[in-house]
Amino acid sequence: MNKAATRQQQHSPQQARSTPAAQAQQRSTEIVKHQTHAIAEVPNYLVLPPGSERPGFEEMEQGDIIMPRLALCQSGTPQRKKSEEKYIEGLDEAMYFNTITRKIYGERIIVVPLLFFTSRILFGENMGDPLLCQALDGKTGIGQPGGPCIKCPLKEFGTSKKQGSKAPACTKLYNYAVLVADEQRVVHAEDLAVFTMKSSGANDAMGWNTLMRLRAGTPMYAGMYELFSMPATNGTNSWHTPKIQNAGWVSKESADAARAAHEAISALRAQGRLQHDISDLGPQNDAPEPGADTPF
């Protein structure tokens, strides 16, 4: 069937008159389009017996592993440029993807949040420059200037060195450890990642936090949420802003998996060993901070 016919079917009068329940059911089958990877299927001859140790990993701890980042592709994202080493074939603007496994999830996905935490980063002036200062706990910076974040003037608006920018020099990150659900709305350990929004997404982050808190009497991982995006512009610049909405409750199967993942992530966070990928979060690859003239 050609694309024109497909679009005609998608916008037929019969579909427009379908019930909200039917529309919701159809949408649930359209989200989370995973890209197939060869490593997803493990050959039987390589599978170890249940409960056995994995040779080679004897001295590796969770703190030695960096968690992938669930990223939203922008026009300046290196992974969509063929000239970049990180290029991912098939990745386009407004698509969510995993920065480590390189899996493409699509423009709409379902996630189960496990843990919310903040952090701070003081980037160098140019893309590729080393980080000047970082506060993994969002409270104490390590680097230059370092020290208690609450006393640091670089967190104040108007301290950015970018010409015409009113943004803070130090970027606050709103982080969510999440599990991405598959087409059947089931979560798996291999789809664990951290979704990060910068200061420019503070309103969306606080809105998501509100949605989660409204599910009174339940843990954070009790809910499923749909991530998509909306186009935004600032003069001649354009980008995609992440958006979040409720998508129901987790199944019993997913709740058990999410609980186990939450406990592991929380333990790492408490020990100060929770590390996640922050590459490509620098000054050219995201939406602009308030008052900025060019997109980050």
C-alpha positions as CSV (number, residue, x, y, z in Angstrom):
1,M,0.0,0.0,0.0
2,N,1.5,3.4,-0.9
3,K,1.9,6.3,1.6
4,A,-0.9,8.4,0.1
5,A,-3.4,5.5,0.6
6,T,-2.1,5.0,4.1
7,R,-2.6,8.7,5.0
8,Q,-6.1,8.6,3.5
9,Q,-7.1,5.6,5.7
10,Q,-5.6,7.3,8.7
11,H,-7.9,10.4,8.2
12,S,-11.0,8.6,7.1
13,P,-14.5,9.9,8.3
14,Q,-15.0,6.5,10.0
15,Q,-12.0,7.0,12.2
16,A,-13.0,10.5,13.0
17,R,-16.3,9.2,14.4
18,S,-14.6,6.4,16.4
19,T,-15.1,6.5,20.2
20,P,-12.4,7.9,22.5
21,A,-11.7,4.4,23.8
22,A,-11.1,3.1,20.3
23,Q,-8.9,6.0,19.5
24,A,-6.9,5.5,22.7
25,Q,-6.5,1.8,21.9
26,Q,-5.2,2.7,18.4
27,R,-2.8,5.2,19.7
28,S,-1.3,2.7,22.2
29,T,-0.4,0.5,19.2
30,E,1.3,3.4,17.4
31,I,3.8,4.4,20.1
32,V,7.2,3.0,21.0
33,K,8.6,1.9,17.6
34,H,11.8,0.2,18.6
35,Q,14.7,-0.3,16.2
36,T,15.9,-3.9,16.0
37,H,19.5,-4.6,17.0
38,A,21.4,-7.8,16.5
39,I,22.4,-8.0,20.1
40,A,18.8,-8.1,21.2
41,E,18.7,-11.9,20.5
42,V,21.2,-13.9,22.4
43,P,22.2,-17.2,20.8
44,N,21.2,-20.2,23.0
45,Y,24.8,-21.5,23.2
46,L,25.8,-18.2,25.0
47,V,23.1,-18.2,27.6
48,L,24.3,-19.1,31.1
49,P,22.3,-21.3,33.5
50,P,20.0,-19.3,35.8
51,G,21.7,-17.9,38.9
52,S,25.3,-18.6,37.6
53,E,28.0,-16.0,37.7
54,R,28.9,-14.1,34.5
55,P,32.6,-14.7,33.8
56,G,34.6,-11.5,33.3
57,F,32.3,-9.3,35.5
58,E,33.6,-10.5,38.9
59,E,35.1,-7.2,39.9
60,M,32.6,-4.9,38.1
61,E,30.2,-2.9,40.3
62,Q,27.1,-0.9,39.4
63,G,29.1,2.3,40.0
64,D,31.5,1.3,37.2
65,I,28.6,1.5,34.7
66,I,27.2,4.7,33.2
67,M,23.5,4.8,32.6
68,P,22.3,5.7,29.1
69,R,20.4,8.9,28.5
70,L,17.0,9.0,26.9
71,A,17.4,11.9,24.5
72,L,15.1,13.9,22.2
73,C,16.7,14.5,18.8
74,Q,17.1,18.1,17.8
75,S,18.4,19.7,14.6
76,G,21.8,20.0,16.1
77,T,22.0,16.5,17.7
78,P,25.3,14.8,16.5
79,Q,23.6,11.4,16.2
80,R,21.5,12.6,13.2
81,K,24.5,14.0,11.2
82,K,26.2,11.5,8.9
83,S,29.5,13.4,9.3
84,E,29.5,12.6,13.1
85,E,31.0,9.5,14.6
86,K,27.9,9.1,16.7
87,Y,25.6,9.0,13.7
88,I,22.5,6.8,14.0
89,E,20.9,5.7,10.8
90,G,17.2,6.5,10.7
91,L,17.3,9.0,13.5
92,D,15.4,12.2,12.8
93,E,14.2,15.3,14.7
94,A,11.5,14.8,17.4
95,M,12.5,11.1,17.8
96,Y,13.5,9.7,21.2
97,F,16.6,7.5,21.3
98,N,19.1,5.9,23.7
99,T,22.5,7.5,23.7
100,I,24.4,4.4,24.6
101,T,22.6,1.5,23.0
102,R,21.6,3.7,20.0
103,K,18.1,2.3,20.0
104,I,15.6,4.6,18.3
105,Y,12.2,4.7,20.1
106,G,10.2,7.0,17.9
107,E,8.3,10.3,18.3
108,R,6.0,8.9,21.0
109,I,7.0,6.5,23.8
110,I,5.7,5.2,27.1
111,V,7.9,5.3,30.2
112,V,7.7,4.3,33.8
113,P,9.6,6.8,36.1
114,L,11.6,5.3,38.9
115,L,13.4,8.2,40.6
116,F,13.6,12.0,40.3
117,F,16.8,13.8,41.1
118,T,18.5,17.1,40.2
119,S,22.1,17.9,39.3
120,R,24.0,20.9,38.0
121,I,26.6,21.4,35.3
122,L,28.8,24.3,34.3
123,F,29.7,23.7,30.7
124,G,32.7,25.2,28.9
125,E,32.1,28.0,26.4
126,N,32.3,25.8,23.3
127,M,31.0,22.3,22.4
128,G,33.6,19.7,23.3
129,D,35.2,21.8,26.0
130,P,35.6,19.9,29.3
131,L,33.1,20.5,32.1
132,L,34.2,23.3,34.4
133,C,32.1,22.2,37.4
134,Q,29.6,19.5,38.2
135,A,27.3,18.8,41.1
136,L,26.0,15.2,40.8
137,D,23.8,15.7,43.9
138,G,22.7,19.2,42.8
139,K,24.2,20.7,46.0
140,T,28.0,20.6,46.0
141,G,30.0,21.4,42.9
142,I,33.3,19.6,42.0
143,G,35.6,21.6,39.8
144,Q,35.9,25.3,39.2
145,P,34.5,27.2,41.1
146,G,33.2,24.2,43.1
147,G,31.7,24.4,46.6
148,P,28.1,24.7,47.8
149,C,25.8,25.4,44.9
150,I,23.5,27.5,47.1
151,K,26.3,30.1,47.5
152,C,27.5,30.1,43.9
153,P,26.6,33.2,41.9
154,L,26.8,31.3,38.7
155,K,23.4,29.8,39.3
156,E,21.8,33.2,39.1
157,F,20.1,34.5,35.9
158,G,22.2,36.9,33.8
159,T,25.5,35.2,34.5
160,S,25.8,33.3,31.2
161,K,28.6,34.4,28.9
162,K,26.6,33.8,25.8
163,Q,26.0,37.1,24.0
164,G,22.5,38.5,24.7
165,S,21.6,35.6,27.1
166,K,19.9,36.2,30.4
167,A,20.3,32.5,31.4
168,P,22.4,31.3,34.4
169,A,25.9,30.2,33.6
170,C,25.3,27.0,35.6
171,T,22.7,24.7,34.1
172,K,20.3,22.9,36.4
173,L,19.2,19.5,35.2
174,Y,15.9,17.8,36.1
175,N,16.6,14.0,35.8
176,Y,14.3,11.0,35.7
177,A,15.5,7.4,35.9
178,V,12.9,5.7,33.7
179,L,12.1,2.3,32.1
180,V,10.9,2.5,28.5
181,A,7.9,0.2,27.7
182,D,7.6,-1.9,24.6
183,E,4.7,-2.2,22.2
184,Q,2.8,-4.3,24.8
185,R,3.4,-1.7,27.5
186,V,5.8,-4.0,29.4
187,V,9.1,-2.7,30.8
188,H,12.5,-4.5,30.6
189,A,15.8,-3.9,32.4
190,E,17.7,-3.3,29.2
191,D,15.6,-0.2,28.5
192,L,16.7,1.6,31.7
193,A,17.8,5.2,31.0
194,V,17.9,8.7,32.4
195,F,15.7,11.3,30.8
196,T,17.0,14.8,31.4
197,M,15.5,18.3,31.0
198,K,17.5,21.5,31.3
199,S,16.4,24.7,33.1
200,S,14.5,25.7,29.9
201,G,12.3,22.7,30.6
202,A,11.6,23.5,34.2
203,N,7.9,24.1,33.7
204,D,7.5,20.8,32.0
205,A,9.5,19.0,34.7
206,M,7.4,20.5,37.4
207,G,4.2,19.7,35.5
208,W,5.3,16.0,35.3
209,N,6.2,16.0,39.0
210,T,2.7,17.3,39.7
211,L,1.1,14.5,37.6
212,M,3.0,11.9,39.5
213,R,2.2,13.4,42.9
214,L,-1.5,13.4,42.1
215,R,-1.4,9.6,42.0
216,A,-1.9,9.7,45.8
217,G,-0.8,6.7,47.9
218,T,1.2,5.1,45.1
219,P,5.0,4.9,44.4
220,M,6.4,6.9,41.5
221,Y,6.7,3.7,39.3
222,A,3.0,3.0,39.6
223,G,2.2,5.2,36.6
224,M,2.9,5.1,32.9
225,Y,3.4,8.3,31.0
226,E,3.6,9.2,27.3
227,L,6.5,11.3,26.1
228,F,6.1,13.2,22.9
229,S,7.2,16.7,21.8
230,M,6.0,20.0,20.4
231,P,7.8,22.3,18.0
232,A,8.9,25.6,19.3
233,T,10.6,28.7,17.8
234,N,12.7,31.6,19.0
235,G,13.2,34.1,16.1
236,T,14.9,32.1,13.4
237,N,15.7,29.1,15.6
238,S,13.4,26.1,16.1
239,W,13.5,23.0,18.2
240,H,11.3,20.4,19.9
241,T,10.2,20.7,23.5
242,P,9.4,17.4,25.4
243,K,5.9,17.0,26.7
244,I,4.4,14.5,29.1
245,Q,0.9,13.2,29.8
246,N,-0.7,10.4,31.8
247,A,-0.9,7.0,30.1
248,G,-2.5,4.8,32.8
249,W,-1.2,2.4,35.4
250,V,1.6,-0.2,35.2
251,S,0.7,-3.9,35.0
252,K,1.5,-6.3,37.8
253,E,4.4,-7.6,35.7
254,S,5.8,-4.2,35.0
255,A,5.3,-3.1,38.6
256,D,7.5,-5.9,39.9
257,A,10.3,-5.1,37.4
258,A,10.0,-1.4,38.1
259,R,10.2,-1.9,41.9
260,A,13.4,-3.9,41.6
261,A,14.9,-1.3,39.3
262,H,13.9,1.5,41.6
263,E,15.5,-0.2,44.6
264,A,18.8,-0.6,42.6
265,I,18.8,3.0,41.3
266,S,17.9,4.4,44.7
267,A,20.8,2.5,46.3
268,L,23.3,3.9,43.8
269,R,22.0,7.4,44.3
270,A,22.3,7.1,48.1
271,Q,25.9,6.0,47.7
272,G,26.7,8.8,45.3
273,R,27.5,6.3,42.5
274,L,24.7,7.0,40.1
275,Q,26.3,8.2,36.9
276,H,24.5,8.8,33.7
277,D,25.5,9.9,30.2
278,I,25.8,13.7,29.9
279,S,27.5,13.8,26.5
280,D,26.0,16.1,23.9
281,L,24.2,18.1,26.6
282,G,26.5,21.0,25.9
283,P,25.6,24.5,24.6
284,Q,24.6,23.6,21.0
285,N,22.3,20.6,21.2
286,D,19.1,21.6,23.1
287,A,16.4,24.2,23.4
288,P,17.5,27.7,24.5
289,E,17.6,28.7,28.1
290,P,15.3,31.6,29.0
291,G,16.6,34.7,27.3
292,A,19.0,32.9,25.1
293,D,19.2,33.8,21.4
294,T,20.6,30.5,20.1
295,P,19.4,27.0,20.8
296,F,21.5,24.8,23.2
